[in-house]
Each structure stands twice: as C-alpha cells, then as structure tokens.
C-alpha cells in the first residue's frame, strides 16, 4: 500500500510539474511521512479544535498511531510502520548474509537507546511547550507547508550525497544489529513505546508452564529477556507477538489486558487493524482527509519552487 501510494503521488507531482492535469488522484496517505508537521497539527487540533486543512491526513495518521500504540502496546511500529517493516527485512537479510546479528554491550546499549528519548523530549519541548498558537498558524500558512509533501518526495527521488551516505551507513549497521534506527534513533518509536508501557496490554509469562527453552528471548526483535520476566511491559516491546508465536510450550505466554484478562493473538491483530484504519476511514467519511490545496495552487507553488531551486 505504501509503495502504491508513493508511486501514485510521484505520478501526480510529475503531472503537476509538467502542467498537465493529473490522471491520478493525490493519495493523502503520503502525509504519514510528515510526522513533524503531523505532530504540530495534532497539537493545534487538541488545544484549539482546529484541524489543519492543508494536510489533514498527517495529524489523523499520527493520532491513529499514538492511540493504537497506547491501547495495544507499541504495535504501530511492528504491524503498520513501513520503516519498521523495512528495518526488519534488512536485519533478517543481514542474518542470512552474515550468519549472525551482533548485540551492543549492555551499558552501551542503554546509552544509545537514550538518544531516541532525548530527541523525543526535544520535539515535545519545541512543539508542545514552546510553539505558540500564532506560530503554528503562521507555519501552516506558509507556502513551504503546502508543498511539504512534495519536498518529502524529493528527499527520496533527488537524494543528496550526504543523505545517501547516512542512509547507507544505517542500512549496513541495520544488517548486523537489529533495528538500529528503531532501537536507537526514532523519536516517534520512543513516544509510542512510552504510551504502550502506560497502556493496558502486556505479554505474560507463566513460569509453571514455561520449559525454559529461551526461544522467546532469542527471537524477540527488541532483544527483551522474555524468558526471565513475569510480565513484559517494557517500552521497547512492540507487541509483535513473535515471542508468543515462537513459544513451543502450551499456555506459557499470552497477551494480558489489565493484568487480568487474556486476549488471543489473532484478536489483538484484528483490533490493531480495526482501530488504526477505522480512524482513517472515519476521517475519509467526515471529509477530514483530503488536502485543500488545489491542482492550480500546487502548480503555481511548484513553479515558484522550481525557479528558486534552479536559478
């Protein structure tokens, strides 16, 4: 779906740049790649009740990710996020090519994991504390915000040498260390992890049924010691349920709600899909999904942008 939206948006932008009325419709889902703007727009929506008409899908997707992560662990990262999916594919490929995934030393791992929380705190401080209503309105009234989705597209299609080098380093590191970006650098993963830790769902290990095979810990993408804990409630847990699916012992691991009730894995998976895409469907039906930037306005803005970039 992400690839389809990306290709469709590319064709849409190319048509606008060429002055040809697009034969495809702009996919609002690409605004999921505007998380900073989505965070700003979400603050405006929460505090003032004003939904940004320029990129309304951005706060909707951001809010959906936060809600599903609070209710069902950090599940957005493992079940929906395209970056998380790509990261998992890369380390699995690395495991096949190299033959093993390495682990960062315990205390170095603590230090490195703190980076994403530091970045998260900076975003929260700047956006939620320092950024006033007038500044948010001013930002969302600028031509830059109106073409932010196009600028995001060009990040991928007209990649700079520096960006290519940084991404290359991240890919290489991700091949030999599991989920480098998600584990150490992603501020949104830090936020969803904290929300998941505060939420009602956790993984419960029943010691009387456990056979101490340690397969749960061995296969955990987040490198959690599932085999040594009673309740897995770490902010690093993504609710991927790999530990549950890999466990050979009957009823040794299960999903617990509120520490009391058991939820079947397939029910949790269904809830993730229903909650996330249910909010998006509601946004579509209520007219809070499509951008108000018309073809003619975007054509005019891109013409100015091209002149600025290519004097």
C-alpha positions in Angstrom: 0.0 0.0 0.0 2.9 2.4 0.8 4.6 1.6 -2.5 1.3 2.1 -4.4 0.7 5.5 -2.6 4.3 6.5 -3.3 4.2 5.7 -7.0 0.8 7.4 -7.4 2.0 10.5 -5.6 5.1 10.6 -7.8 2.9 10.4 -11.0 0.6 13.1 -9.6 3.5 15.5 -8.8 5.2 14.9 -12.2 1.9 15.7 -14.0 1.5 18.9 -12.0 5.1 19.9 -12.7 4.5 19.3 -16.4 1.4 21.5 -16.4 -0.8 18.5 -17.3 -4.0 17.8 -15.3 -3.2 14.6 -13.4 -4.9 11.3 -14.4 -4.4 10.0 -10.8 -5.7 11.4 -7.5 -3.3 12.6 -4.9 -3.1 9.9 -2.1 -3.5 11.6 1.3 -1.8 8.7 3.0 1.6 10.1 1.9 1.2 12.6 4.7 2.2 9.8 7.0 5.7 10.7 6.0 5.2 14.2 7.5 5.4 13.2 11.2 6.8 16.6 12.5 4.0 18.5 10.7 1.5 15.9 11.9 2.7 16.4 15.5 2.3 20.2 15.1 -1.1 19.9 13.5 -2.2 17.4 16.2 -1.3 20.0 18.9 -3.4 22.6 17.1 -6.3 20.1 16.8 -6.1 19.1 20.5 -5.6 22.6 22.0 -7.7 24.7 19.7 -10.1 22.3 18.0 -8.8 23.4 14.6 -7.9 20.7 12.0 -5.3 21.8 9.5 -7.0 21.9 6.0 -3.6 21.7 4.1 -2.5 18.3 5.3 -5.4 16.9 7.4 -4.3 13.3 7.0 -1.0 14.0 8.8 -2.5 14.5 12.2 -5.1 11.8 11.6 -2.4 9.2 10.9 -0.2 10.5 13.8 -3.2 10.3 16.2 -4.1 6.8 15.0 -0.5 5.6 15.6 -0.5 7.0 19.1 -3.9 5.6 20.0 -3.2 2.1 18.7 0.2 2.1 20.4 -1.4 3.1 23.8 -4.1 0.5 23.6 -2.2 -2.4 22.1 1.5 -1.9 23.0 3.8 -0.2 20.6 2.1 -2.2 17.9 2.1 0.6 15.3 5.9 0.1 14.9 5.7 -3.7 14.3 2.4 -4.1 12.5 2.0 -0.9 10.4 5.0 1.4 10.2 6.8 0.9 6.8 10.1 2.0 8.2 9.8 -0.7 10.9 8.9 -3.3 8.3 11.9 -2.3 6.1 14.2 -2.3 9.1 13.1 -5.9 10.0 13.7 -7.0 6.4 17.2 -5.5 6.5 18.3 -7.3 9.7 16.8 -10.6 8.5 18.7 -10.2 5.3 21.8 -9.4 7.2 21.3 -12.5 9.4 21.2 -14.7 6.3 24.2 -13.0 4.6 26.5 -12.5 7.7 25.1 -15.5 9.6 24.5 -13.7 12.8 23.2 -10.5 14.3 25.5 -8.9 16.9 24.4 -7.2 20.1 25.7 -4.0 21.6 27.2 -4.3 25.0 24.7 -3.8 27.8 25.7 -0.4 29.1 26.5 1.0 25.6 23.0 -0.2 24.6 21.4 1.8 27.5 23.3 4.9 26.4 22.4 4.5 22.7 18.8 3.8 23.5 18.6 7.1 25.4 19.2 9.0 22.2 15.7 8.5 20.9 14.2 9.7 24.1 16.4 12.8 24.1 15.3 13.6 20.6 11.6 12.9 21.6 11.9 15.3 24.5 13.3 18.0 22.2 10.4 17.6 19.8 7.8 17.7 22.7 9.5 20.7 24.2 9.7 22.7 20.9 6.3 21.7 19.6 4.1 21.3 22.7 5.7 23.8 25.0 7.5 26.5 23.1 5.4 26.6 19.9 2.5 29.1 20.4 -0.8 29.1 18.6 0.3 32.1 16.4 3.5 30.4 15.4 1.6 27.2 14.5 -0.9 29.2 12.4 2.0 31.1 10.8 3.8 27.9 9.9 0.8 26.3 8.4 0.0 29.3 6.3 3.4 29.3 4.6 3.9 28.0 1.0 6.6 25.6 2.4 3.9 23.7 4.4 1.7 23.5 1.4 4.5 21.8 -0.6 5.9 19.8 2.3 4.7 16.6 0.8 6.5 17.3 -2.5 9.7 18.2 -0.6 9.4 14.9 1.2 9.0 13.1 -2.1 12.1 14.8 -3.4 14.0 13.6 -0.4 13.7 10.1 -1.9 13.8 10.9 -5.7 16.5 13.6 -5.6 18.6 12.2 -2.8 21.8 14.2 -1.9 25.2 12.6 -1.5 25.2 13.3 2.3 21.7 11.7 2.7 22.8 8.7 0.6 25.9 8.2 2.8 23.9 8.4 6.1 21.2 6.1 4.8 23.9 3.7 3.5 25.6 3.6 7.0 22.2 3.0 8.6 21.5 0.1 6.3 24.9 -1.5 6.8 24.5 -1.2 10.6 20.9 -2.5 10.5 22.2 -5.6 8.7 24.4 -6.6 11.6 22.5 -5.0 14.5 18.7 -5.5 14.8 16.6 -2.4 14.2 19.3 0.3 14.6 17.1 3.2 13.6 14.0 2.0 15.6 16.0 1.0 18.7 18.3 3.9 19.0 17.2 6.9 16.9 13.5 7.1 16.2 11.8 9.7 18.5 8.3 8.5 17.4 9.1 5.0 18.4 10.2 6.4 21.8 6.8 8.2 22.2 4.8 5.1 21.1 6.9 2.9 23.4 6.1 5.1 26.4 2.4 5.2 25.6 2.4 1.4 25.1 4.1 1.0 28.5 1.3 3.1 30.1 -1.4 1.1 28.3 -3.4 -1.9 29.4 -1.8 -4.6 27.3 1.3 -6.7 28.2 2.9 -10.1 27.5 2.5 -12.5 30.4 4.9 -15.5 31.0 3.5 -18.3 33.2 6.5 -19.8 34.9 4.7 -23.0 35.8 4.1 -23.7 32.0 7.5 -22.4 30.8 10.0 -25.1 29.7 12.9 -22.6 29.8 13.9 -23.1 26.1 14.6 -19.3 25.8 13.2 -19.3 22.2 11.1 -16.3 23.1 14.1 -14.2 24.0 16.2 -15.5 21.1 13.6 -14.4 18.5 12.5 -11.1 20.2 13.2 -8.3 17.7 13.5 -5.9 20.6 16.1 -8.1 22.4 14.0 -8.4 25.5 14.7 -11.1 28.2 11.2 -12.5 27.8 12.3 -15.9 29.3 13.3 -14.2 32.6 10.3 -11.9 33.2 6.9 -12.5 34.5 5.2 -9.6 32.7 6.7 -8.0 29.7 5.8 -4.3 30.0 9.0 -2.7 28.6 8.6 0.4 26.3 10.8 -1.5 23.9 8.1 -4.2 23.4 6.4 -3.6 20.0 3.6 -6.1 20.6 4.7 -8.0 17.5 3.8 -11.3 19.3 6.9 -13.1 17.9 7.6 -14.5 21.4 4.1 -15.9 21.6 4.2 -17.5 18.2 7.7 -19.0 18.8 6.9 -20.4 22.1 6.6 -24.3 21.9 5.1 -24.6 25.4 1.3 -24.5 25.7 -0.1 -21.5 27.6 3.4 -20.4 28.7 3.0 -16.9 27.0 -0.2 -15.0 26.4 -1.4 -11.4 25.9 -2.9 -9.9 29.0 -5.2 -6.9 29.3 -5.1 -5.0 32.5 -3.1 -7.8 34.1 -6.3 -9.9 34.4 -7.9 -10.9 31.1 -6.4 -12.9 28.3 -6.6 -11.8 24.7 -6.0 -14.2 21.8 -3.2 -13.0 19.4 -5.5 -13.0 16.4 -7.9 -10.8 18.3 -5.1 -8.3 19.1 -4.1 -8.3 15.4 -7.7 -7.6 14.4 -8.0 -4.8 16.9 -4.8 -3.1 15.6 -6.2 -3.1 12.1 -9.7 -2.0 13.1 -8.5 0.8 15.4 -5.9 2.3 13.0 -7.8 2.0 9.8 -11.1 2.7 11.5 -9.9 6.2 12.4 -8.7 6.8 8.9 -12.0 5.6 7.4 -13.9 7.9 9.7 -11.6 10.8 8.6 -12.4 10.0 5.0 -16.1 9.8 5.5 -16.2 13.0 7.5 -14.3 15.0 4.9 -11.2 15.4 7.1 -8.7 13.5 4.9 -8.1 15.3 1.6 -5.9 18.3 1.2 -7.5 21.7 0.4 -4.5 22.6 -1.9 -5.9 22.5 -5.4 -4.2 21.4 -8.6 -3.9 25.1 -9.8 -2.4 26.3 -6.5 0.1 23.4 -6.3 1.1 24.1 -9.9 1.8 27.7 -9.1 3.7 26.9 -6.0 5.8 24.2 -7.7 6.6 26.7 -10.5 8.0 29.1 -7.9 9.8 26.3 -6.1 11.5 25.2 -9.3 12.7 28.7 -10.1 14.1 29.0 -6.6 15.9 25.7 -6.8 17.2 26.2 -10.4 18.0 29.9 -10.8 
